[in-house]
């Protein structure tokens, strides 16, 4: 039995998706939730027999105690307040003291090459260095980053069954495609071409993470890219138009304009964050907004993730 601790597992989106997927392997995987002492336990979790261990992420000793018996430590915490590095460092240090074998930082987004271009993701580079040092000191220790591009669920805002379509996604920002109002604002590459983007539905991410936790020791790679579908951004427009039976109003944004708008931007979230994401997408580079389907290739026996067309038809037909 592999005991998996999910820091931030009370979150309704990626945390819940991973916990839900782990529960499908009751004889092989055991989930434990790590949660802040001040955070209430959500109703969906109260109705399960999953253990919730309360901590303060500033206390390495409390984390050490909470991580006893844990094999794999997953972090799903999105720290918009600038505490990401401190929290990850405390989790990793306490986890290594407690004897964890595997660690996963909270990424679940764009590719490795994007981290130096996106301010909110920059601390992850230091976290990666700490994981590398841990690996050097502990040859049996493994770590990985699960990367997927953009959650497909952003296409679900305004759907008739919005709660199911969003699958726990909580964000005030609706990037690129406003399906409800049939408006799209899409960046162009430097050469004027239409960029690609990798998308994956939150539930599929949870499934892939759970099965990856079943891989034998030594088979984890440090970059587990996964893909629901990599698609040109105008192809998403075509799919939405076909399903909804009417035209989207598309605003094309020149690469130079996207870059210029970010110069001097002071509002870290959402303005600067999503602006830097848009600039990244416009670069159309594999390893940034376009993922290599590494995990798809390894987990060939797992049900294929949802395509954009299947998602849009499911929630907008």
Buried (B, 14 or more C-beta within 10 A) or exposed (E): EBBBBBBBBBBBBBBBBBBBBBBEBEEEBBBBBBBBEEEEEBEEBEEEEBEBBBBBBEBBEBBBEBBEEBBBBBBBBBBEEEBBBEBBBBBBBBBBBBEBBBBBBBBBBBBBBBBEBBEBBEBBEEBBEBBEEBBEEEEEBBBBBBBBBBBBBBBBBBBEEEEBBBBBBEBEEBBBBBBBEBBBBBBBBEEEEBBBBBBBBBBBBBBBBBBBBEBEEEEBBEBBBBBBBBBBBBBBBEBBBEBBEEEBEBEBBBBEEBBEBBEEEEEEBBBBBBBBBBBBBBBBBBBBBBBBBBBBEBBEEBEEBBBBBBBBEBBBE
